[in-house]
């Protein structure tokens, strides 16, 4: 029996861990397991113009230059409450290595906006496309505002974001992807019915080490992907150690790759069903993801029972 390819739109803000997830997805596509329908760059780790360029270059590097890249809707960078993550990922979002990658064929100024790409693709194949969102949810919220109900046309939406029982990574209570645009996250979590959330509670355990990078490189040390992998790993390990992200273990956290683990290796994860709320106004908790862990009927249960 032939397993159908998973049709994926990747919403991403490369980003060191985004880049590794991006390369893994392209490998899965080459193996015939996934189809990359489109990539929607998002304003996040660095400004939207850098994430667009990075996405284009990663597609060139991986051999998928024909995949359309959407231009990110401006969200968090228009505010001043949360800084971007350039200090961790480099000014270009890619360990300051973007100049070593192929020049992109797509142009930021003429590219379609990401929300329009999302709307078109979801309407063209309702119930078939999986959205993998590994950055702030600005593009998804913009698409939903422009075309209400469109996100529920997705087969499912897999999000790397949030922290439930674990501390945040951008504030004591909040994870970066949610905190960078909490209003967008709030809208997506309120409107969508098929969400899968991969929070810091899971991803803080996923440490990619220099030894792993060398194992990848050993297959073909002269290949551009091998060289990029080793160099990006070296940069990310240095910043991860400086920010004490890995408890002193040399390596860095590949948060975003966990979304693909869910899709292609679901046996590695254990989930619980919950209503997720986003704090948008707290002075100290803005961007916090909240679930009700009490062993009692949850809010709204009575209304659903009697209507």
Order of alpha helices (4+ residues) and beta strands (2+ residues): beta-alpha-beta-alpha-beta-alpha-alpha-beta-alpha-beta-alpha-alpha-beta-alpha-beta-alpha-alpha-beta-alpha-beta-beta-alpha
